[in-house]
Amino acid sequence: MNENESLTVTLTLDNDEELECSVLTIFDTDEKRYIALLPLDDSGENSSGQIYLYRLIDRGEDEEPGLENILDDNEFARVSEAFNEWMEEEDFGDIDLDELYALDDAE
């Protein structure tokens, strides 16, 4: 992958719809690994303004990592705070997290 390419992930939703997402970052907090995804529409843009946060599950060297929903409110708050700190370091500035963060029903 070159410097100008972005890494993408395809989520399969509960209704079997597929959603292409750009990987914003993978980060660690509380000794666990998380991923921030930016859903893309058919034109490759993010028109929804949402960012999805998931726990990243390592399945071993020979398998693709998995994604797990963050169901605990306290854990989600800590992960959101860590992601917000990353955004500030990347100079994204302050964004209303309640409007941006969404949990998805991906499998």
N, C-alpha and C positions, 0 to 999 in steps of 0.2 A: 504494500500500500504506500503510495507516495504522500507527500506532505499536503497536497490539495484534495485528496480523497477523504471522504468521511466514512466511518464505519457504520453500517446499518444492521438492524435486527428486525426480523419479521415476527410479529406477535400473532398468535392464533387466538381469537376471542372465543368466548363460550358459544357464540352463534356460528362458529366456524369461519367468520370473516377474518381476513388477514389484514394486518395493519403494519405498514413499513414505518420504522422509527430510526432516527439518527441517534447514535450514541453520543451524548454530550460529555460524559465522564464516567469513570469507574473510580470509586473512592472507598476508603476504609474508615469506619467509625465503630467504637465499642467492640473492637476485635472481630468485626464482621465486614464483609465486602458488599457494596451496593452499586447500583448502576442508575444513571439518570438518562431517560430516553425522551426524545422530542418527536412526537408523532408527525408524519408527513402525509400530505394529501396527494392526489394523483399527479399534481404538477411538481412534486418534490418540495413543497413549501409547508410551513407550519401555520395554518390559518386559525387553528383553535386556540393557540396561546397556552396550551397545557404542556406540562412536563410530567412524565411518569417516573416514579421512584420504585425500585424493586430491590429485594435482597438477591444477591448473586450467589448461586450455589455451584461450587466446584464439584464436578462429578468424576474427576480423575483425568489423567493425562490423555486418554484415548477418546474421551467423549466431550461434546460441547457443554459449556456451562449452562445451568438452568436458572430460571427466574422464579422468585417466590414473592407473592403479595406480602406487604407489611400490614398486618392486621392489628397489631398492638398500637394504640394511640400514643403511648409514651415513646415507643421505639420510633414511630413515624415522626414525632416531634424532634427527636434527636437527629434523625437522618435528614430531615428538612433543614435543621439548623446547620448541620455540617455541609449540606449542599449549598445553602445560602452563603456560607463562609467561602466556599470554593468560587461561587459566582462573583463575590466581592473581590477576591484575589484576581479573578480574570477580568475585572473591571466591567461587569455587567450592571453594577449598581444595585440599588435596592429595588426589589420588585415585590408586589403584593403576593406573598406566598399562597394565601388562601385561594386566589384566583388561578394560580398557575399549577399547583400540585394536584394531581388526580391519581387515584388508584384505579387501575384497569382490571377488568375481569379476564385477563389472559390466563391461559392454562399454564 
